[in-house]
Amino acid sequence: MSTPHPIVALTSSSSWALIEDKFTPFGKETLANLIDFVQNEVLPATKLAHAQIPTNPETRWKTERPILEELKAKAKKRGLWNLFLSKAHYPEHGVPLTNLEYAVMAEVLGGAGHIASEAVNCSAPDTGNMEVLARYGSPAQQKKWLLPLLNGEIRSAFAMTERFVASSDATNIRTSIRREGNEIVINGHKWWISGAGDARAKIHLVLGKSDPNNEKKYHQQSIVLVPADTPGVKIIRPMHVFGYDDAPEGHWEVIYENVRVPLDNLVLGWGRGFEIIQGRLGPGRIHHCMRSIGVAQNALNLMIQRVTDPSRKTFGKYLFEHGTVVADIAHCRAEIEGARLLVLSAALQIDKYKAKGAMKEIAIAKFVVPTMALNVLDRAMQAFGAEGLSQDQELAAAYAGLRTLRLADGPDAVHIQQVGQKELRRAKELTEQSNALKKKQNALLQKWNVKAHL
């Protein structure tokens, strides 16, 4: 299966040249294996998988897709399973791949449509939830929930965002989590909870306030495991993005009304919620960016095919012979290359210093990459004309998903503010360096009795 340059057809040779020596033989073999699986198994099955989602609202969220189960079985047989979970950070459950290696693989998956990541058990929100349980879960919690997730037997939801609350500041969250004897009682109103209405989602990780009066505002929150069939868990409705419901996973409004779970369902400890979500969201954010690069690359590929299609000539010319199409293609390529390097850099930083040590790189990628991908998709849709906006092409649905990413896991403004403030903290050091340089410059001018011209 191995090839000298296994990603040459899907990423630029310049990017591969920068990282090839950082890939292990296992990483190269796995990447080549994944590309073969995507090209020869996943892509041919994409339309069938979409057709197997019922249009009936009553059954849309409850029907299994047989083709997806076949793909999962094939992926497991090939050893293409849970690729996101690095053994370096999760020795007991991980695979021997670095985040950098997985970054390239996630790009391959992102460019192959929605089912590709799920086919290899690398789709959100399960990836982040598995990381939480692998890193913070008790042995009993791991046995009950992590192992079925790792095996792809169930799916999960992460319940953080709330209706009627500015959840970009998670300290605003109002969901109540309180202890009552040997039980934990949860009351709250959540929405945009990915996968919560999916019949396969068996466990919710719920973030809420357990100590609202704590002087340390980042110690007020806790995370609790809530089985989806617990009395009081009310699945209200799927939220739509530009008319897309993303069935059968979707993004749901959920009410937790006097939900009671055992005390053992608390994750890590009281007041550890923020610690957990920071550990969860860092890798999750970069995984989204990795897949977004693939979405953008796929859009560019579609655009190139469209504008060179002889059946689409207008006024006797190919589409690329009109207007600024060639320039649009060049800008797409340049923007994808730059964004990819940001993502690869962030992935490498995670490998070296874990997510906490890569916060700046993750934040920059988080607000740069989705916007880049949206720009590429917009140009591609323009090349397709009205068809590009319709359900007859995949571009519009991809655009809706990417537009969501500019809000998911923290809106752009939060990450921009974080990066800007981090840069401003360098002001004192820069000023001191500048003043020291001026002193040396003035000393030299005096020594040589020369007047400065600058």
VMD Tcl script that draws the C-alpha trace (Angstrom):
set ca {
  {0.00 0.00 0.00}
  {2.85 2.42 0.64}
  {3.90 5.03 -1.91}
  {6.80 7.53 -1.90}
  {4.41 10.46 -1.79}
  {1.00 9.14 -0.70}
  {-0.74 12.54 -0.61}
  {0.56 14.01 -3.83}
  {-2.87 13.88 -5.48}
  {-4.67 15.49 -2.58}
  {-2.29 18.08 -1.18}
  {0.46 20.20 -2.62}
  {3.94 18.77 -3.03}
  {5.35 21.80 -1.17}
  {3.34 21.01 1.96}
  {4.29 17.36 1.80}
  {7.95 18.27 1.38}
  {7.83 20.20 4.67}
  {6.35 17.35 6.69}
  {7.37 14.11 4.96}
  {10.30 13.55 7.30}
  {7.96 13.91 10.30}
  {5.81 10.98 9.14}
  {6.68 7.56 10.52}
  {6.58 4.53 8.21}
  {3.33 3.58 9.97}
  {1.95 7.05 9.33}
  {2.77 6.90 5.61}
  {1.32 3.41 5.29}
  {-1.85 4.43 7.10}
  {-2.25 7.55 4.97}
  {-1.89 5.60 1.74}
  {-4.35 3.02 3.09}
  {-6.82 5.77 3.98}
  {-6.57 7.45 0.57}
  {-7.26 4.12 -1.13}
  {-10.24 3.49 1.18}
  {-11.70 6.95 0.57}
  {-11.26 6.84 -3.20}
  {-12.44 3.29 -3.77}
  {-14.98 2.74 -0.99}
  {-16.26 6.00 0.53}
  {-16.64 8.27 -2.50}
  {-18.53 5.68 -4.57}
  {-20.95 5.21 -1.63}
  {-21.63 8.89 -0.89}
  {-24.80 9.28 -2.97}
  {-26.21 5.99 -1.70}
  {-25.58 7.02 1.92}
  {-27.46 10.27 1.31}
  {-30.31 8.42 -0.40}
  {-30.66 6.10 2.59}
  {-31.69 9.03 4.83}
  {-35.52 9.04 4.78}
  {-37.30 12.24 3.78}
  {-40.13 11.48 6.22}
  {-39.61 13.70 9.33}
  {-40.92 10.92 11.58}
  {-38.25 8.40 10.55}
  {-35.50 10.73 9.37}
  {-33.62 10.55 12.66}
  {-34.17 6.88 13.47}
  {-33.11 4.93 10.39}
  {-29.82 3.08 10.10}
  {-27.86 3.50 6.87}
  {-26.71 0.00 5.86}
  {-24.00 1.30 3.54}
  {-22.39 3.23 6.38}
  {-22.26 0.10 8.54}
  {-20.59 -1.73 5.65}
  {-18.02 1.03 5.34}
  {-17.30 0.89 9.08}
  {-16.70 -2.85 8.91}
  {-14.31 -2.38 5.98}
  {-12.49 0.44 7.78}
  {-12.02 -1.68 10.90}
  {-10.69 -4.56 8.80}
  {-8.15 -2.18 7.22}
  {-7.07 -0.84 10.62}
  {-8.49 2.61 9.80}
  {-10.24 3.27 13.09}
  {-10.07 6.01 15.76}
  {-7.20 7.67 13.89}
  {-7.73 10.94 15.80}
  {-6.76 9.49 19.18}
  {-2.98 9.81 19.49}
  {-1.26 7.11 21.51}
  {1.29 9.71 22.65}
  {-1.42 11.49 24.64}
  {-3.77 8.55 25.28}
  {-1.48 5.51 25.72}
  {-4.19 3.05 26.69}
  {-6.70 3.74 23.92}
  {-4.81 5.68 21.22}
  {-3.24 4.73 17.90}
  {0.44 5.39 17.04}
  {-0.21 8.51 14.97}
  {0.79 12.07 15.75}
  {-1.60 15.02 15.47}
  {0.44 16.17 12.49}
  {-0.08 12.85 10.73}
  {-3.76 12.88 11.57}
  {-4.05 16.48 10.28}
  {-3.27 15.30 6.76}
  {-5.64 12.35 7.15}
  {-8.42 14.61 8.41}
  {-7.98 16.76 5.31}
  {-8.48 13.64 3.18}
  {-11.62 12.79 5.17}
  {-12.97 16.34 5.03}
  {-12.68 16.42 1.27}
  {-14.63 13.18 0.92}
  {-17.92 14.41 2.36}
  {-19.84 13.95 5.57}
  {-19.77 10.15 5.83}
  {-16.02 9.69 5.51}
  {-15.13 10.70 9.07}
  {-17.91 8.60 10.58}
  {-16.85 5.61 8.50}
  {-13.51 5.55 10.36}
  {-15.02 6.61 13.73}
  {-13.44 10.07 13.58}
  {-16.51 12.32 13.52}
  {-17.59 15.05 15.92}
  {-18.87 15.27 18.58}
  {-17.79 11.72 19.38}
  {-14.09 12.48 18.88}
  {-14.08 15.19 21.55}
  {-16.23 13.14 23.90}
  {-13.96 10.13 23.56}
  {-10.98 12.35 24.35}
  {-12.76 13.61 27.48}
  {-13.53 10.11 28.68}
  {-10.06 8.81 27.80}
  {-8.36 11.68 29.62}
  {-10.69 12.45 32.51}
  {-13.13 9.56 32.86}
  {-13.05 7.09 35.73}
  {-12.36 3.42 34.94}
  {-16.07 2.67 35.39}
  {-17.09 5.54 33.10}
  {-14.60 4.42 30.49}
  {-15.85 0.84 30.59}
  {-19.50 1.86 30.30}
  {-19.26 4.66 27.73}
  {-15.79 5.04 26.23}
  {-15.38 1.48 25.01}
  {-18.72 1.43 23.12}
  {-17.80 4.79 21.56}
  {-14.35 3.54 20.58}
  {-15.99 0.49 19.02}
  {-18.47 2.64 17.10}
  {-21.41 0.90 18.75}
  {-23.04 4.12 20.01}
  {-22.84 7.87 19.43}
  {-22.86 10.81 21.85}
  {-23.63 14.50 22.37}
  {-21.86 17.36 24.12}
  {-24.36 19.73 25.75}
  {-22.82 23.14 26.40}
  {-24.51 25.91 24.37}
  {-27.72 27.30 25.86}
  {-30.77 29.06 24.54}
  {-31.35 32.61 25.87}
  {-27.72 32.80 27.01}
  {-24.64 34.36 25.37}
  {-22.76 31.09 25.44}
  {-19.63 32.44 23.74}
  {-18.76 33.25 27.36}
  {-19.31 29.87 28.96}
  {-19.33 31.41 32.44}
  {-22.84 32.65 31.53}
  {-24.22 29.13 31.38}
  {-27.23 28.71 33.66}
  {-27.94 24.98 33.60}
  {-28.13 23.85 37.21}
  {-26.17 20.83 38.40}
  {-26.64 20.08 42.09}
  {-26.08 17.19 44.43}
  {-29.02 15.64 46.25}
  {-27.96 12.69 48.36}
  {-26.32 10.11 46.11}
  {-27.75 11.68 42.99}
  {-27.03 14.63 40.74}
  {-30.02 16.71 39.58}
  {-29.79 18.62 36.28}
  {-32.10 21.40 35.06}
  {-31.31 23.40 31.94}
  {-32.23 24.47 28.40}
  {-29.63 23.70 25.74}
  {-29.57 24.04 21.96}
  {-27.32 23.41 18.96}
  {-26.40 20.12 20.63}
  {-24.89 18.05 17.82}
  {-26.29 14.56 17.47}
  {-28.61 14.71 20.48}
  {-31.65 13.62 18.44}
  {-29.84 10.80 16.67}
  {-31.28 7.46 17.76}
  {-27.71 6.17 18.12}
  {-26.76 8.88 20.65}
  {-26.82 7.09 24.01}
  {-24.88 9.49 26.26}
  {-24.81 13.28 26.75}
  {-21.92 15.13 28.39}
  {-23.66 18.06 30.06}
  {-21.91 21.23 31.26}
  {-23.65 23.27 33.94}
  {-23.18 25.33 37.09}
  {-22.66 23.33 40.22}
  {-21.27 26.13 42.44}
  {-22.65 29.48 41.18}
  {-21.40 31.38 44.25}
  {-17.78 30.31 43.96}
  {-15.52 33.38 43.86}
  {-13.45 31.72 41.14}
  {-15.79 31.91 38.14}
  {-13.95 29.15 36.29}
  {-14.56 26.73 39.15}
  {-18.34 27.13 39.15}
  {-19.00 24.52 36.44}
  {-19.02 20.73 36.31}
  {-19.63 18.08 33.66}
  {-22.00 15.18 34.18}
  {-22.70 12.07 32.10}
  {-26.41 11.81 31.30}
  {-27.72 8.70 29.51}
  {-30.01 9.83 26.69}
  {-32.93 7.73 27.94}
  {-32.89 9.24 31.44}
  {-36.34 10.55 32.50}
  {-36.50 14.31 32.05}
  {-34.27 14.46 28.96}
  {-36.53 16.15 26.40}
  {-35.40 16.31 22.78}
  {-37.31 19.31 21.44}
  {-36.41 19.95 17.79}
  {-33.58 19.92 15.25}
  {-32.04 23.30 14.46}
  {-31.62 24.15 10.78}
  {-28.68 25.97 9.16}
  {-29.83 27.78 6.00}
  {-32.58 25.15 5.75}
  {-30.29 22.12 6.22}
  {-31.12 19.84 9.15}
  {-28.00 17.62 8.87}
  {-30.00 14.43 9.46}
  {-29.56 11.89 10.91}
  {-27.21 13.66 13.37}
  {-28.42 17.25 13.37}
  {-28.07 19.98 16.00}
  {-30.78 19.86 18.61}
  {-32.63 21.85 21.21}
  {-32.71 19.82 24.45}
  {-34.34 20.49 27.81}
  {-33.11 18.73 30.95}
  {-35.95 18.82 33.45}
  {-35.23 17.40 36.92}
  {-32.92 14.82 35.37}
  {-31.42 12.53 38.01}
  {-28.25 10.50 37.56}
  {-25.95 8.69 40.04}
  {-23.22 10.68 41.76}
  {-20.70 8.46 39.95}
  {-21.67 10.18 36.68}
  {-19.72 13.31 37.65}
  {-16.63 13.64 35.43}
  {-13.27 14.27 37.16}
  {-14.73 16.23 40.10}
  {-16.85 19.18 41.19}
  {-15.82 22.48 39.64}
  {-13.59 20.85 37.00}
  {-15.88 21.63 34.05}
  {-13.79 24.44 32.55}
  {-10.63 22.41 32.86}
  {-12.32 19.61 30.92}
  {-13.77 21.76 28.14}
  {-10.45 23.48 27.55}
  {-8.83 20.07 27.20}
  {-11.63 19.00 24.87}
  {-12.06 22.06 22.66}
  {-8.41 22.59 21.73}
  {-7.98 19.36 19.75}
  {-11.61 19.58 18.57}
  {-11.07 23.01 17.06}
  {-8.04 21.92 15.11}
  {-9.81 18.77 13.89}
  {-12.53 21.01 12.41}
  {-9.87 23.10 10.69}
  {-8.17 20.01 9.27}
  {-11.41 18.81 7.72}
  {-12.20 22.32 6.45}
  {-9.00 22.33 4.40}
  {-10.27 19.19 2.69}
  {-13.67 20.77 2.02}
  {-11.98 23.78 0.41}
  {-9.69 21.58 -1.69}
  {-12.68 19.57 -2.90}
  {-14.54 22.79 -3.83}
  {-11.55 23.96 -5.86}
  {-11.40 20.60 -7.63}
  {-15.09 20.88 -8.53}
  {-14.59 24.45 -9.72}
  {-11.72 23.49 -12.03}
  {-13.79 20.68 -13.54}
  {-16.72 23.02 -14.06}
  {-14.85 25.84 -15.78}
  {-13.02 23.44 -18.14}
  {-16.15 21.44 -19.05}
  {-16.69 21.84 -22.84}
  {-20.44 21.33 -22.42}
  {-20.53 24.52 -20.33}
  {-19.10 26.87 -22.91}
  {-20.75 30.29 -23.19}
  {-20.47 32.53 -26.24}
  {-18.09 30.00 -27.75}
  {-15.60 30.07 -24.88}
  {-14.78 27.94 -21.86}
  {-15.87 29.50 -18.58}
  {-12.26 30.04 -17.51}
  {-11.76 32.18 -20.62}
  {-14.23 34.74 -19.28}
  {-13.66 37.36 -16.61}
  {-11.60 36.64 -13.53}
  {-12.04 32.87 -13.23}
  {-8.32 32.13 -13.61}
  {-7.50 34.68 -10.92}
  {-10.16 33.15 -8.66}
  {-8.54 29.74 -9.06}
  {-5.11 31.16 -8.25}
  {-6.44 32.91 -5.13}
  {-8.12 29.69 -4.01}
  {-4.88 27.74 -4.35}
  {-2.84 30.37 -2.50}
  {-5.35 30.66 0.35}
  {-5.61 26.88 0.78}
  {-1.82 26.57 0.90}
  {-1.49 29.27 3.55}
  {-4.31 27.90 5.70}
  {-2.94 24.36 5.47}
  {0.42 25.50 6.80}
  {-1.35 27.14 9.76}
  {-3.14 23.90 10.53}
  {-0.03 21.76 10.19}
  {1.86 24.17 12.46}
  {-0.87 23.98 15.11}
  {-0.93 20.18 14.90}
  {2.84 20.05 15.35}
  {2.62 22.35 18.37}
  {0.01 20.05 19.94}
  {2.36 17.11 19.43}
  {5.16 18.99 21.16}
  {3.34 20.85 23.92}
  {-0.22 19.42 24.01}
  {-3.27 21.58 23.34}
  {-2.60 23.99 26.19}
  {0.81 24.85 24.78}
  {-0.62 25.41 21.30}
  {-3.46 27.79 22.20}
  {-2.22 30.66 20.01}
  {-1.70 28.47 16.95}
  {-5.09 26.79 17.43}
  {-6.85 30.13 17.86}
  {-5.30 31.61 14.70}
  {-6.25 28.57 12.65}
  {-9.76 28.57 14.11}
  {-10.66 32.01 12.77}
  {-8.58 31.91 9.57}
  {-9.41 28.48 8.12}
  {-13.24 28.48 8.05}
  {-13.28 31.98 6.50}
  {-10.75 30.86 3.89}
  {-12.81 27.79 3.06}
  {-15.99 29.88 2.77}
  {-14.22 32.19 0.31}
  {-13.18 29.21 -1.80}
  {-16.69 27.76 -1.71}
  {-18.17 31.12 -2.68}
  {-15.96 31.31 -5.77}
  {-16.82 27.73 -6.68}
  {-20.55 28.41 -6.33}
  {-20.16 31.46 -8.56}
  {-18.54 29.28 -11.22}
  {-21.47 26.85 -11.04}
  {-24.05 29.62 -11.31}
  {-27.51 28.96 -9.87}
  {-26.77 25.23 -9.72}
  {-24.07 25.95 -7.16}
  {-26.68 27.27 -4.74}
  {-28.98 24.28 -5.12}
  {-29.33 20.80 -3.69}
  {-28.06 19.40 -7.01}
  {-24.50 20.26 -5.95}
  {-22.76 19.67 -2.62}
  {-21.39 23.20 -2.38}
  {-24.34 24.87 -0.67}
  {-24.56 22.24 2.08}
  {-20.81 22.49 2.61}
  {-21.11 26.27 2.84}
  {-23.78 25.96 5.54}
  {-21.59 23.63 7.54}
  {-18.52 25.84 7.27}
  {-20.49 28.97 8.17}
  {-21.51 27.19 11.35}
  {-17.84 26.67 12.24}
  {-17.33 30.42 12.53}
  {-19.57 30.19 15.61}
  {-19.00 26.63 16.85}
  {-16.32 26.05 19.52}
  {-16.21 29.81 20.12}
  {-17.05 32.56 17.58}
  {-14.34 34.23 15.51}
  {-14.41 37.34 17.70}
  {-13.36 35.36 20.79}
  {-10.32 33.82 19.08}
  {-9.36 37.10 17.41}
  {-9.52 38.85 20.78}
  {-7.44 36.10 22.37}
  {-4.71 36.32 19.73}
  {-4.73 40.13 19.70}
  {-4.43 40.38 23.48}
  {-1.59 37.85 23.44}
  {0.24 39.99 20.87}
  {-0.32 43.17 22.90}
  {1.36 41.56 25.88}
  {4.60 41.76 23.90}
  {4.47 45.59 23.93}
  {6.67 46.06 27.02}
  {9.35 43.68 25.74}
  {9.31 45.28 22.28}
  {9.64 48.78 23.76}
  {12.56 47.71 25.96}
  {14.30 46.11 22.98}
  {13.69 49.23 20.88}
  {15.08 51.55 23.58}
  {18.16 49.37 24.03}
  {18.75 49.43 20.27}
  {18.45 53.24 20.17}
  {21.08 53.58 22.88}
  {23.51 51.44 20.90}
  {22.74 53.38 17.72}
  {23.30 56.75 19.43}
  {26.55 55.54 20.99}
  {27.89 54.56 17.56}
  {26.79 57.89 16.05}
  {28.63 59.79 18.81}
  {31.74 57.63 18.47}
  {31.96 58.36 14.74}
  {30.75 61.97 15.13}
  {28.03 61.43 12.55}
  {24.50 62.90 12.52}
  {21.69 60.44 11.87}
  {19.68 60.83 8.65}
  {16.75 58.66 9.87}
}
mol new
graphics top color blue
foreach p $ca { graphics top sphere $p radius 0.5 }
foreach p [lrange $ca 0 end-1] q [lrange $ca 1 end] { graphics top cylinder $p $q radius 0.2 }
display resetview
